[in-house]
């Protein structure tokens, strides 16, 4: 049993979705959302494929900051549909947007995004749901500060990139990280896998984000996590079956994935 712990399923075309589900060889996917309309599309897919697609609702930070009414509508939606979602996400801080601003000689005010992230963390804690984080490099420090301030440990840093000191801090707090197919060509990802406890790892594709290396030119498919598991096993010098079982257990426990007879289904 394997799971893609982070995928933007609603961003695939209908043709791609048809191919994806016809070829699917894993047990499930955590389908994250980027804004309110995205949440609704993710919800529709979760209802179409119950027990396979597990929805998370949130606001991706690498886009224009939402106005007050947009925030209110999104938070209302999450509150109304909390029983059918497995997490609040994807939420976080706009690292790459800030870099683009800097290249243009402009400065992006990060403070509103920090305040919004804090609201999402508080919401996740109130709802007793995990929070899925887009917080890389120095932004991970801010996310850790907020999580510790509000004593919420159910945090999943997807596609994490950060300094060694922050990584150690995350390990001490028991936060989860997930790795993508870039493990095949990114030494930093390989080093992270060597260092991070297997008990706090998950695998993801972040599809439809494309990958290089052995996956160059291919549509990003959830099945790619099978290869990622094999690579993790090689790096950690463990049996593939052992690694696969542990990663599957990690994802199920962290997200409290519904059994097949869950009332919602």
N, C-alpha and C positions, 0 to 999 in steps of 0.2 A: 504494500500500500504506500503510495507516494502522493504528495500534494505540491502544487504550485502555490507557494505562500504569498504571491503578490503578482497580480496580472490585471491590466486594464482591459477587461474582456469586452466592455461596451464600445471600445474604440475600433474593434475589428469590423470589417464589412460583413454583410450577410453571407456572401460567398465564402469568405474566409472562415466565418463561424461554422458554416456547414461542413467545410473540410476539417476544421479543428475537432468538432465533436465526432465526426465519422471515424477519425483516426485516433481518438483519445485512448491512451494506454495507462493513465494515472487515475487515481480515485477522486480527486477533487481539486478545486481552485479557490483561493481567497480573491474575490473580485473586488478591487477597490474602486472608489469613485473620486471625481475631481471637482464637481460642483453639483448644484441641485438637479439640473437636467440629466447629468451623468448618473446621479443616484437613482433616478427613476428608470433609466435604461438598465442599470445594473440590477435593480429590483426585478424588472421584467424577465431578465435572463435567469435570475435565481429562481423565480417562480416557474419558468419554463423547464429548468433543469434542477429540480430539487434534489438535495443530497449529493450534488456534484458541484454546483456553483454556490458558494457561500459569500453573501454580500457584506461589504463594509462601506459606510457612508461618510463622506468628508469633503474637504476643499483642498485641492492641490495648490501649494503656495507659489508655484512658478507661473503665475498668471496675475492679471490686474486685481488689486485688492477689492473685495466685495463691499458694496454699500450696506448701510444699516438694514434696509429692508431685505436684501439678499441674505445677509447673515441670519436675520430673524426667520426667514422662510426655511433656510437650510436646517437651523437648529430645531424648528418645529417639526420638520420632516423626520429628522433623526429621533426625536422624542416619540413621535407617533408610530414609528416603525422599529423601535428598539428591539422588540421581541424576535424579529426575523433577521436581524443583522448580527454578525459575529464580532464586529469591531467598529471603532470610529477611525476612519481613514480613507484616503491618505491625507495627512495634515502635516504641517511643518513650517519651514522657513525658506525664503527664496534665494538660495545661494547662487544659482546659475543666472538668475535675472539680475542680481546685484553685479555679477561679473560683466554682464552685457552693458549695464549702465556705466560701469567704470570705464569700459573700453570706449564709450561715447563721451567720456568726460562728465558724466552725471552721477548723482548719488541717490540711491534708493533708500528711503526711510524704512528701516527694518522694524521700528518699534511697533507700528500697528500690527504687523505680522506676528511679533512676539506675543502681544496681548491677545490676539486671536488664537494662537496656539495654546496659550494658557487656558482660555475658555474651553477649547476642545479637550484638553487634559482633564479639566474639572468635570466636564460633561461625561467623559469616559469613566472617571472615578465614580460619579454619581450613578451611572447606569451599570457599573461593575463590568465594563467592557474593556478589552485591550485597545491600545491606541497604536496606529500604524504611522510611523514617522518618516518623513522626508527631511532629514537633518544630517548634512554631510560636512566634513572638514570642521571648521571652527563652530559651525552652527550646532553640531552635536553637543558641544559644551553647554549651550543655552538650553537645549532640550533636556539635558541631564539636570541642570539647575532647576528647571520647572518641575520635572518629575519628582525630584527629591524634596522640593519645597512643599509639594502637595502629597507626598508619600504615596505615589502611585507607581507600582513596579511592573505592571502589565504593559510593557513597552516593546514594540518590534521596530527596530531600526532597519528599514529595507535598503538594500544595496549600499550598505554603510561604507563610508570612507572617512578616516580620521586619524589623528596622531596617536602614538602609542599610549600616552598618558590618559587620553580620553577612553581608549579601548580598555585599559586596565580598570578605569572607573566603571565602565559599563559592565564589565565582567563581575566586578565586586557587587554590583547592584542586581545582577541576574537578568539583565536585559537581553532580549533575543536579537540576533542579527540574521539576515538571510543573504545568500550569495547567488549570483547569476551565472550564466554561461561564460561570462568574461573571465571566469576562473581559469580558462584554458589559455589565456594570453595576457593576463594582468598579474604581474608578480605581487603587487600589493594585495590582491584578493587571495592569492595563494598563501601569502604570509599571514593574513588574517585568519584563514582556515587553520593553519598550523597552530596559531596562538589561542584561538577561541575554543572554549569547551564544546565538545560535540553535543552535550546536553542542552546547549543554548543556541544551536544552529538550526536554520531552516534553509530551504532552497526555493528559488523563484526564477521567473523569466522577465518580469516587468514588461511583458508583451503588451502591445506589438513592437516595443523597442527592438531594433535590429542588432545583431551581433556579428563580430568578425571571426577570424580564426576558422575553425572547422564548420561554423554555422554561417559563414559569409554567403550572402545572396539568398538565404532561406527565410521564409516566413517564420517569425518567432512562434513556436508551438510549445504548449505546456509539457509535451513529452521530452523536451530538452532537459528537464530536471533529472531525468534518468541518467544522462551523461554527466551532469553536475555531481550527482551522488557518487558515481563511479570515480570521478576525479577527486572528490573529497576523501574517499576511501583510500585512494592511492597516496595522497598527501599525508594522511594520518596513519598510513600503513595498517589499516584495519580491513576486515572482511567486508565486502560490499553488502552482504546480507545484514551484517551487524549495523552498518551505517544507515542503510535504508530503513531498517526497523526503528532505529533511534530517531531519525529525522521525521519519520511518519508519526511516531509517538509524540515528539515535540510539538508538531503542528496541531495534532488533535487535542492535546492537553491545553496548549496555549490558547487556542481559539474555541475550545469547548464544542467541537464539531458535533452536530446533531447525529444521533443514531438514525437508522433507516425508519424507525417507527416514531420519530419525533412528531408531536401533535401538529406542528406547522405544516408538515409534509402531508 
